[in-house]
Amino acid sequence: MTASQSPPKRSSSRSRGTNLFDSLYDRAVDDLLSVSVESLWVDTLAGPTHCLVAGDEHAQPLLVFQGGNVTTPVTLAWVQSLADDYRLVAPDTPGEPGLSADERPADYGAWVVDVLDAFDLDAAPMVGLSHGAGVVLEAATVAPDRVAAAALVVPAGFGTAITPALARVVVPSLAYRLIPNRRLLRWALGPLFSAPVDDVPDVVVETVALALRTSDLSAEFPGPGGPDALADFDGLTLVVVADGDPFFPPERTLDRAIAWLLGPVETRVLTDERHFLSPMGQEEVSDAVRSFLAADSR
């Protein structure tokens, strides 16, 4: 095993059962993941960080960063087929639903560097899903040479536009937070999910519902804050947007990505998809990321 593939420095985990998302996390692993995963803990300056690891231990590591207000297994399920080719390392972002520290990092980029160091990785390709894309972009501002390639899916990090579509998510979400009933939940989730809400796995719906009731629904997402912060990052980037995404409108997101990123940028627009991708959309993303990373390695 090479240095870049050596086991991480483990830390002691916190006690299970102290987090509202514990049981939903375990259910998501059981219900959504068809790949075998290992649970590891590593030390970071942001506190103990829990990671799910899947795939051949001798394969190229690929870091996968979770979406906001869902657990890591929920978004890892979107790209789990990449475990056929890569060693997937999916950390629970501190401050997001999961098993890591409860407080958000003061610096997401520095936290990513700590995760890389814990796995003895000089650099690695990264996939960021929604909120996780903003995390990857912050890493590219702090340590651009350690982001070997970036695949950003329905990405935060390029700003959020106030649109009628966004209002159709925010208003019912706030209403559900005040009066948590099924009718308001369906109203809140309808504009977010590509598939009908009744067809979405129960554990996904319940995870988002719990986040809406209990999490800090901050309007701020991680990201570089502007093109100047990315001036030293020239890595190859894939940007995948959904044509019906109420959070990150595709045209605005792609325009900013092309303007802000100095290196080569590949783009993909998913049709008939919203922010939470359908199974078909998830498969399309996995295929796009696989092709992107294969091209980057040549």
C-alpha distance (Angstrom), angle and dihedral (degrees) to the residues before:
residue distance angle dihedral
M1 . . .
T2 3.80 . .
A3 3.79 123.6 .
S4 3.79 91.1 -103.0
Q5 3.79 90.2 55.9
S6 3.79 99.4 42.6
P7 3.81 120.8 124.9
P8 3.81 116.6 -87.4
K9 3.76 125.9 -105.8
R10 3.78 101.3 -99.4
S11 3.76 126.5 -142.4
S12 3.78 130.5 -163.7
S13 3.78 112.6 -86.4
R14 3.76 122.3 -132.0
S15 3.79 118.9 -108.0
R16 3.78 114.1 -75.0
G17 3.77 117.0 -124.9
T18 3.81 94.8 45.0
N19 3.81 94.4 95.0
L20 3.79 126.0 72.4
F21 3.81 90.5 -136.6
D22 3.84 96.9 52.8
S23 3.80 97.7 98.8
L24 3.81 93.3 39.5
Y25 3.80 89.1 50.6
D26 3.79 92.1 54.3
R27 3.81 91.8 44.8
A28 3.80 90.9 51.7
V29 3.80 90.5 52.6
D30 3.81 90.1 50.7
D31 3.82 98.5 39.5
L32 3.80 103.2 36.7
L33 3.79 108.8 29.0
S34 3.78 119.5 77.8
V35 3.82 91.6 176.9
S36 3.77 124.0 80.6
V37 3.82 112.6 -107.1
E38 3.77 133.4 -164.0
S39 3.80 121.4 -147.2
L40 3.82 115.8 -135.6
W41 3.79 135.5 171.3
V42 3.80 124.2 -149.0
D43 3.79 133.1 -176.9
T44 3.80 120.0 -113.4
L45 3.79 134.1 165.1
A46 3.82 86.4 -108.0
G47 3.80 89.5 59.9
P48 3.81 134.3 -97.0
T49 3.81 110.2 -16.2
H50 3.78 121.9 -156.3
C51 3.81 118.8 -147.6
L52 3.78 135.5 -169.5
V53 3.80 111.8 -146.9
A54 3.81 124.7 -166.4
G55 3.78 137.9 170.0
D56 3.79 136.6 38.6
E57 3.81 110.5 -24.6
H58 3.81 89.4 -139.1
A59 3.82 94.3 53.3
Q60 3.81 126.0 100.6
P61 3.83 108.8 -77.6
L62 3.80 115.9 -117.2
L63 3.80 119.5 -172.5
V64 3.82 116.8 -142.5
F65 3.82 119.8 -164.9
Q66 3.80 120.4 -157.7
G67 3.76 130.5 -120.5
G68 3.79 121.1 -109.9
N69 3.80 123.0 -89.0
V70 3.80 92.2 14.2
T71 3.79 132.1 83.1
T72 3.79 125.0 -104.3
P73 3.84 95.1 -105.3
V74 3.81 90.1 55.2
T75 3.80 92.6 60.0
L76 3.79 96.3 30.2
A77 3.81 85.5 62.7
W78 3.81 88.3 65.6
V79 3.83 92.2 65.0
Q80 3.78 103.1 20.2
S81 3.81 92.7 121.0
L82 3.82 87.1 70.7
A83 3.81 86.0 74.9
D84 3.82 85.3 80.4
D85 3.81 88.0 71.0
Y86 3.82 107.1 18.9
R87 3.78 142.6 42.4
L88 3.80 99.4 -114.1
V89 3.79 116.1 -148.3
A90 3.81 111.0 -172.1
P91 3.82 115.0 179.7
D92 3.79 123.1 -164.5
T93 3.80 104.6 -118.3
P94 3.82 110.6 -125.4
G95 3.77 110.9 -110.8
E96 3.82 93.7 25.4
P97 3.82 125.4 95.9
G98 3.78 107.1 -72.4
L99 3.77 142.9 71.6
S100 3.81 102.5 -63.8
A101 3.80 127.5 94.4
D102 3.80 114.9 -47.7
E103 3.80 97.5 -129.9
R104 3.79 123.2 79.1
P105 3.81 113.7 -114.8
A106 3.78 116.5 -100.1
D107 3.81 85.4 -133.3
Y108 3.81 119.7 22.5
G109 3.79 91.7 -167.9
A110 3.79 92.8 55.8
W111 3.81 89.1 48.3
V112 3.82 90.5 54.4
V113 3.82 88.9 51.3
D114 3.82 88.9 52.8
V115 3.82 90.1 52.6
L116 3.81 91.2 49.7
D117 3.80 90.1 49.1
A118 3.80 91.5 49.1
F119 3.80 89.3 57.2
D120 3.83 92.2 41.8
L121 3.80 91.5 -118.0
D122 3.79 119.1 153.7
A123 3.80 89.1 -167.0
A124 3.79 138.3 -17.3
P125 3.79 140.9 -175.8
M126 3.79 112.1 -103.7
V127 3.79 137.9 -154.3
G128 3.79 117.5 -156.7
L129 3.78 120.4 -168.6
S130 3.82 115.4 -159.0
H131 3.84 104.7 -55.5
G132 3.80 87.2 17.0
A133 3.80 90.7 62.1
G134 3.79 89.1 60.4
V135 3.80 88.2 51.2
V136 3.81 90.8 53.0
L137 3.80 90.8 48.9
E138 3.81 90.6 51.6
A139 3.81 88.6 51.9
A140 3.81 88.0 52.2
T141 3.80 89.5 56.3
V142 3.81 95.0 47.8
A143 3.80 100.6 38.1
P144 3.83 109.4 7.5
D145 3.80 93.7 170.5
R146 3.81 91.0 59.9
V147 3.81 95.3 58.9
A148 3.80 100.6 79.9
A149 3.81 92.6 -176.6
A150 3.79 133.9 -17.0
A151 3.80 128.7 -139.5
L152 3.81 108.6 -171.0
V153 3.81 116.1 -168.1
V154 3.85 122.4 -166.3
P155 3.79 80.7 -21.1
A156 3.74 134.1 -148.3
G157 3.77 114.1 -159.8
F158 3.79 100.9 75.0
G159 3.81 96.3 74.6
T160 3.79 134.3 -92.4
A161 3.78 123.1 -99.7
I162 3.81 120.9 -142.6
T163 3.80 102.1 -126.9
P164 3.82 137.2 154.5
A165 3.82 87.5 -105.9
L166 3.81 90.3 57.5
A167 3.80 91.0 48.1
R168 3.81 88.6 55.1
V169 3.82 86.9 62.1
V170 3.80 101.5 38.0
V171 3.81 99.2 48.3
P172 3.83 97.6 52.5
S173 3.82 90.7 39.7
L174 3.79 90.5 58.0
A175 3.79 90.1 44.4
Y176 3.82 90.7 52.1
R177 3.81 90.0 49.3
L178 3.80 89.0 57.8
I179 3.81 97.4 38.6
P180 3.80 109.1 22.3
N181 3.78 104.8 -159.9
R182 3.80 131.6 137.9
R183 3.79 95.4 -109.6
L184 3.79 93.4 56.5
L185 3.81 90.7 43.4
R186 3.80 91.6 55.4
W187 3.81 88.9 47.6
A188 3.80 90.8 52.2
L189 3.80 97.0 44.9
G190 3.80 99.0 41.8
P191 3.84 95.9 81.6
L192 3.81 91.1 44.7
F193 3.80 102.7 51.3
S194 3.78 123.8 71.1
A195 3.80 91.4 -156.6
P196 3.81 122.3 56.4
V197 3.80 109.0 -83.9
D198 3.81 91.3 -119.7
D199 3.82 89.2 58.9
V200 3.82 94.5 52.1
P201 3.84 114.3 99.2
D202 3.80 110.8 -94.5
V203 3.80 93.4 -123.8
V204 3.81 90.9 58.1
V205 3.81 92.9 49.9
E206 3.80 91.9 45.7
T207 3.81 92.0 48.8
V208 3.80 93.4 52.0
A209 3.80 90.3 43.7
L210 3.81 91.8 53.8
A211 3.80 90.7 47.8
L212 3.80 90.9 51.3
R213 3.81 90.4 51.6
T214 3.79 99.6 42.9
S215 3.80 114.1 16.3
D216 3.77 129.2 91.3
L217 3.79 98.9 -100.4
S218 3.78 94.0 -152.9
A219 3.76 116.8 178.8
E220 3.80 89.1 -144.8
F221 3.78 121.9 95.4
P222 3.80 128.5 -169.2
G223 3.77 116.3 -98.7
P224 3.77 145.3 122.4
G225 3.80 97.3 -82.8
G226 3.78 94.1 -132.7
P227 3.80 145.0 -8.9
D228 3.81 95.9 -80.7
A229 3.80 91.1 67.3
L230 3.82 89.6 59.6
A231 3.81 95.3 49.5
D232 3.82 92.7 113.4
F233 3.80 96.9 46.2
D234 3.80 114.4 90.1
G235 3.78 100.2 155.1
L236 3.79 124.7 133.2
T237 3.80 111.6 -88.4
L238 3.79 133.8 -167.2
V239 3.80 116.1 -157.6
V240 3.81 117.1 -166.0
V241 3.81 118.8 -173.2
A242 3.79 133.9 177.8
D243 3.77 119.3 -129.3
G244 3.82 92.9 -136.3
D245 3.81 99.1 41.1
P246 3.84 108.5 139.0
F247 3.82 93.3 -166.9
F248 3.78 102.1 48.3
P249 3.84 112.0 22.4
P250 3.81 108.3 -143.6
E251 3.81 101.0 -129.6
R252 3.80 94.0 47.5
T253 3.80 92.6 44.6
L254 3.81 94.2 49.0
D255 3.81 92.9 45.1
R256 3.78 90.9 53.8
A257 3.80 94.0 42.8
I258 3.80 92.2 53.5
A259 3.81 91.4 45.2
W260 3.81 96.4 45.3
L261 3.80 102.2 40.2
L262 3.80 115.6 76.0
G263 3.80 97.5 -168.4
P264 3.81 127.7 70.4
V265 3.81 112.2 -59.0
E266 3.79 124.8 -158.7
T267 3.79 117.1 -166.4
R268 3.78 135.6 -160.9
V269 3.81 129.2 -176.5
L270 3.80 116.7 -156.2
T271 3.79 111.0 -147.4
D272 3.80 123.3 -141.9
E273 3.80 90.4 12.3
R274 3.80 132.7 122.0
H275 3.79 129.7 -166.3
F276 3.82 96.5 -68.6
L277 3.77 102.4 55.0
S278 3.78 124.8 -133.6
P279 3.82 119.0 -121.8
M280 3.82 87.8 -97.4
G281 3.80 90.4 51.0
Q282 3.79 91.2 48.8
E283 3.79 90.3 52.0
E284 3.79 90.6 49.3
V285 3.81 90.3 51.6
S286 3.80 92.5 49.9
D287 3.80 91.0 50.8
A288 3.81 91.4 47.4
V289 3.81 93.1 49.5
R290 3.80 91.8 46.6
S291 3.81 91.9 52.1
F292 3.81 91.6 44.1
L293 3.79 94.0 51.8
A294 3.81 92.3 44.5
A295 3.79 89.9 53.9
D296 3.81 91.4 47.0
S297 3.81 91.7 53.0
R298 3.80 93.8 55.2
